[in-house]
Amino acid sequence: MPETGLSDNPFQHPHRANWIRLRTLIVLRWVAVAGQSIAIAAAHFLYELQLEIGLCVLAIGMSVIANLVAMFIYPANKRLNEVEAMLMLVFDLAQLGLLIYLTGGLHNPFALLLLTPVTIAATALGLNAVLIVGAVAIGIVTFVAFDYLPLRTIQGFVLRVPSIFLFGSWIAIVIGVSFLALYARKVTTEIAAMGDALLATQLALAREQKLTDLGGVVAAAAHELGTPLATIKLVSSEMADELQGDAEIDGLLEDARLIGEQADRCREILRSMGRAGKDDLHMRTAPLQSVLEEAAEPHQDRGKQLHFDMHPGAGSDERQPDIHRSSEMIHGMRNLIQNAVDFAAGNVWIEGRWTAQNVVVRVIDDGEGYPPHLIGRIGDPFVRRRRAPDEPRKRPEYEGMGLGLFIAKTLLERIGASLTFANGSDPFLAPDERPDRGGAIVEVTWPRKVLVAEEAEARGALGDNLRFES
């Protein structure tokens, strides 16, 4: 699998139509009824066209009756399922098609309004429902292009457009139905996917913050329990020394030793649980390498070698900058390092460089690199490549939601970073032709004033101790 850090399972929206309230479609239908009534009245009284007024009123009355029935049967907060929404839109298409049939077919410029239900379907319904609504619209347009009641003036003249314009109108509406449906659906799907991805980002950040808070609680508990555990250890050791060599109370000796061993075990458990939390509780800033090592800690023992390389840029201070230890920083860099470890052949390099203006971190691996055709989309949510059935999985243990790099990119950009994705060498080179650091490269750049803590910059070195005289 290519190194995108993204899987093949984006969120799905099987019930997107449930977002539509019945009241919304009822209001839109009332607007359509008002517009249709005004258009019929203007054509008959203002332009004196001979229309089948009774049939036109009947067609408009169908929408009025449908609205009244829906209002009386369903509550105001009713939300439509996909089938219900599709049927309502098909009904609107049929009603509008009947009205267009009675008023000149495609010679009537208002035939363009047949695009409206299709656009609504494309933004709210699933693919199958959109295809059904689109097919109905195209069928109605084709029918009224050949069969319709002509428009006549009061003098009996038939109003019609030349055949070539009639054909052009039919083509334009059919293309409009197809294009608007595709365009609206594509945009809506991308917006929904971005919303899901941002929600997943917020959940990931909330989880990281909760773990940080929990670590602080555990660290405090470890601190408070340190003295009692030390006392238990001391007393058990003294008891074991006093009982040493007494054959009659060997059982008590073993119990005393067991108490000491369990006290040591409790101390180690609390120390391991509270290590990260203690740092977060008492240290809001830390050197750059310390923060990166903390981010990489969960991936230290996954069979890949992590190399840390920290150096100042030209003309910069040798001392590493102290940076803010935010949840966004740690979780974002952790995701980038996880992605590199997942796809590395054996080594991952984490480089840090700093100048007076910027702080730059690069995560490099010796894997196959990013797929060339996807490298411009790395960091977008739900980017994935279809895998051939016989293609082996490079990381079968990773079954995420396809959001790893997107979450990392979003979190790091929230704290002022800009990310660049590249390959260290041509992915099509043979394995023995690639350089050591020829895999994927992620470069994260922050303005120094954004990432580096102001109080740490102002503090600098501690300096010499001063003597105060009373």
N, C-alpha and C positions, 0 to 999 in steps of 0.2 A: 504494500500500500504506500503511495507517495506521501512525502512528509508535509502534510497540511495540518496535522493535529486536529482534523475534523472528521466526523464520522458520517455515516450514510443515513442517519435517522433524525431529520429535523422534526420539530413539532408539527403536528397536523391539526387541521381545523375541521373535524367531521361535522360540527354543529355550528358553522358560521352563520347559517340562516337564523339561528336562535337569537342573534343579535338584533334582528329587525322587529320592531314593535308593530303590531297591527295598526295602531293609531297612526303611525307614520304613513303607511300606504293609504289609509283612509283619507288623511289630510291631502295627500298628493292627488288622490282620485277626485276629491271635491274641487281642487284647483283645476283639474282637467275638465270636469263637468262645467265649471264656470267658463273656461276658455272656449270649449266646444259650443256652448249656448250662445256666447257673444259672437263667435264666428258665423254660426248658422243665421243668427238674427241679422248681422251686418250683410251677409250675402243675399238674404231674401228681401230685406227692407231698404238697404242702402244701395246695393248694386242691382236689385230687382232681377235676381237669377231665379229661374223656375226650379225649385227643389221639391223633393218629396218630403214635405214638412212633417207629415204624420210619421213616416218611417224614421226620419232623423230624430224626432222627439222620442220615439220608441227606443232607438239606439242609446240616446243619452239617458233615458229613463232606466235602462238596464243597469247602468253604473250607479244611479241614485238608489235603486232598489237594493243592489248588492251592498252598498255602503250602509244603508239602514239596517239590513239584516245582520251584517257583521257587527254593527254597533249594539244591537239589541241582544245578540246571542253571546258575544264574547266580552269579557271585562276590558277596561281601558288599558290595563297593563299586560294584555295578552301578547306573547312573543311567538312568532310563527316558526314552525319547523320548516325544513327545506322543501318538503312536498307542498305544504300549504302556501308558502311564498311563491313557489313556481306556478301553482295553479292560479293564484291571484294575478300574476304577471301575464300568464297565458290568456286569462279572461280579459285583461285590459287590452292585450293585443287584438283579440277577436272583436271586442267592442269598437276599438279604433279602426280596425280593418273594415267592419261593417259600415261605419260612418264614411270612410273614404270611398267605399264601393258606391254609396248613395250619392256622393258628391264629386264624381268625375274621375275616380281612380287616380292613377299617377299624373293625370292632368291637374290634380289638386296639389298645390305646393305643400299643403300640410301633411302630405304622406311622409315627409321626413320625420314626423313625430313618432313613427314606428321604431325609431332607434332608442327611444327613452326606456321602455321596459327591458330591452336587451342590455343596456348599460347598467341598469339597476341590478339585473340578474348577475352580470359579470362581477360586480363589486360585492355581492352578498351571498351568492349561492355557489355550490360545488360545480365541478366541471360538467358532470352529466346533465344537471339542471340547466346550465348555461347553453349547452348544445341543443337541448330540447327547445328552450325559448328562442334561440337563434334560428333553428330550423323552422319553427312556426312563423317567425317574422319574415323569413325569406319566402316561405310558402305563400303568405298573405300578399307580400309585395308582387310576387309573380302572378298570382291570381288576378289582382286588381289592375295589373298592367294590360291584361287581355279582356277582362270582363268587368264592366262597370256601367253605371247609369251616367250618361253624359250630362255635362253642364250646359244649360240653355238660357239664353237671355229672354227677356219678355217679348222680344220680337221673334223668337224662335231660332236664333242663330246658335249653333253648337260651338262652344269654346273648347278648342283643342290645340295642343302644341304639335309641331312637326314630329314625324315618326322617329327621326334621329335623336331629337331631344327627349322623346319618351323613352327610347332605348337607353339613352345616357342617364336618365333619372333612375331607371331600374338598376343599371350597373352601379351607379353611385350609392344607392341605398343598400344594395347587397354588399358592396365593399365596405360601406360604413358600418353595417351590422357586424361583419367579420372583424374589421380593424378595431372598432371601438370595444367590442367584446374582448378581444385579445389584449388591447392596451389597458383597459380598465382592470381586467383580471390580473395582469402582470404587475401593475402598480399596487393594487390592493394586496396581492400576495406578498410583495416585497415589504410593504408597510407592516403587515401582520407578522412576517418573519422577523423584522427588525424589532417590533414590539416584544415578541417572545424572547429574542436574544437579549434585549436590554433587561427584561424581567429576570432572565437567568443570571445576568451579570449582577443585578441587585441582590438576588438570593445568594450568589457566591460571596459577595462582599459582606452581606449580613452574617453568613455562616462564619467567615473569617473573623469578624468582629466578636461574634459570640464565643468562638474558640479563644480569642485573645482575652476576653473578660473572664472566661472560665479558667484560663491559665493563671490569671491574677489571683483568683480565689484559691486555686490549688496552691499557688506559691505562698499565699498568706497562711494557709493551713499548714503547709510544710514548715514554715518559719515558727508557727506557734507550737507545733508538735515536736519540734526539734529537741527542746529541753526535756520533755517527758521521756522521749525515746532514749536520749542519752543517759538519763537517770536509770531507766530500766536496764539498759546495756551495762552500766557500771555496777548496779546491784547484782545482776545475774552473774557478771564476771567474778565479783567478790564471793558470791555464794559458791560458784564452781571451784574457786581456789580453796575455800574452807572445807568443801566436801571432798577434795581430791585425796585419794588414797584410802578413804574409808569404805571398806568392802560392804558394810552393812547398809549403806545408803547410796548405792550406785544408781538406783532409780531416780533419786532426787538430783544427783549430779547430772544425769542425762536431761532431766527437766530443766535445770538451770541453764545448761548449754543451749537447749532448744529455745528457751526464752530469749537468750542473747542473739541467736541466729535469726529469729523472727523479728526482733527489734531492728537488726541490720537490714533485713529485707524490707520492712516498712519504711525505713529511712531511704533506701534506694528507690523504692516505688514513688515516694513523694518527691524525691529529687528529680527523677526523670519526668514526672508529670508537671512539675512546677518550673522547670528550667526556662522554657520559652515565656511562660506567663510572668515569671519574676523579672525577666528582662523588660517585658512590655510595661510592667507596672512601675518600675523604678528608672527606666532609661527610655526617654522619649526620642532620643537621638543616639546614633552609634556610627562608628566608622563605616565607610562604604563596603569594605570587604566583609565586615561582621554581618551587615544586613543581607548581603548576597549569600553568605554562608548559611544564614538562618533560612532564607528562601529555598536554598538547595538541600537543606538537611533531610527532608523526606526521601530524597532520591540518591542519597550517598551510598546506600547499600543495595543498589539494583543491578549490580554487575558491570557498571560502566565507571570509568575513571573520570572524576571531575578535577579540572585544573583551574586554579584561580591565579590570575595575573593582573596585578594592580600597579600602575605606573603613572606618574604625572605627565602631563603634556609639556611641550617646549616652554621653558621659562616659568613653570608653575612650581608651587611649594611641594616639597617631598611628602609632607604630612597629608594623610588621607583626609578628605573632607568628612565632617560629621553630618549625616543626612537624617531627615525625618524618617522614623520607623513606622510608617503608616500601613494600615491594612491593605490599601490599594497597591502600595509598593511591593509588599511581601507576596501577596497573592498573585499579582500580575507577573512578577519575575519568576515565581514558583511555576506558573503555567508555562512560561517560555522554557524554563529549564526542564520541566517534565517532557515537553514536546521534543527537545533536543535529545534527552536521555532515551526516549521511546524509539528514536530512529537512528541513534548513533551506532556505529560499528563497535566502538570500544571506548571512545574518548569524547569528552565535552569540555570545551574551554570557555571560561567565563572571564572576560577581560574588562577591566575598569580603567578609564582614563579621565583626567580632570584638568581643566585649564581655568583661567580667571573668568571665562565666560560660560563654559559648558561642563557638564558631567556626562560622559558617554559610557555605556555598558554594552558589550557585545557578547552574545551567546552563539558559539560556533560548535558544530559537531563534525564528525568524520563519516556521516552517512551518505545517502544518495542525493540529498538535497531536495528542493521543492520541484514539483513538475513544472517545466517551462511554460506550459499553456495556462497554468493556474497562478503563476507567481504574481501577476498583477492584481489578483483578487484575494490574496492571502490577507486575512484579517476581517474579511466579510463573514457574516454569519451563514452557516449551513453550506459552505463551499465543499463540494465533494466530487470525487471522480468515480465513475463506474468501474468496478473491478471485474476482470474476466473470471469465469468460474474456476479455472485452473490456476489462477494467480494466488500464491500463498500470502497469508496475512503476516505483516511484519510485526504487529503487536496484537496478538489475539486476546491479550488480557485487557485491552482498552476498548470499552464499549461506551463511550461518552455520548453526549447529545450533539456533538459537532460544533461546540462553542469554545473550545480551549483557547485558540489564538484570538478569537473575537473578544472573549472576556478579558484576556491579558491586555489586548490593545486598548479596549475601552477603559479599564481601570487605570492603566498607566497614562493614558491621555487625560484622564481626569486630574492628574497631579502634574500636568504640564509637559508630558513627554511627547516626543514624535518618534514613530517607529518606521524602520526601513527593513524590508525583507529582500534577501539576495542569496545567490549560490556562490560558494567559494571556488567552484570550477564548473566545467561543462558536465552536466549530468549524464551525457552520453559517452563520456570517456570510460575506458575499461578500468576496473578497480585498481589494477597495479599502476595506472597512469595518473591517478588522482593524487594531489598533494595531501598532506596530513590533515590540514584544515580545509578540506575541499567540499564539505557538506553544506548544510543550510546555515545562513548567517542572519541573525536578528540584531539590528543596531538600535539601541534606545538612547535618545539624546534629551537631556533636560537643560534648560537655562540654569546656571549655577544658583542664581538668586531664588529660584523656585524650589529646588531640591535641598540645598544646604541650609541647615538651621542657622538663623541669624545670631542667636546667642552663642553658638559654637564658634562661628567666625569671629565674633567680637572677643571671645574668651582667649583664643589662641593657646599658646603654651601657658602652663600654670605659673612659671617664673619662680624666683627665689622666695623662700619663706621670709616673712617680716617679723621683727620682734616688737611686741607692744609692751610698754612699761606702764605699770599702774602708779 
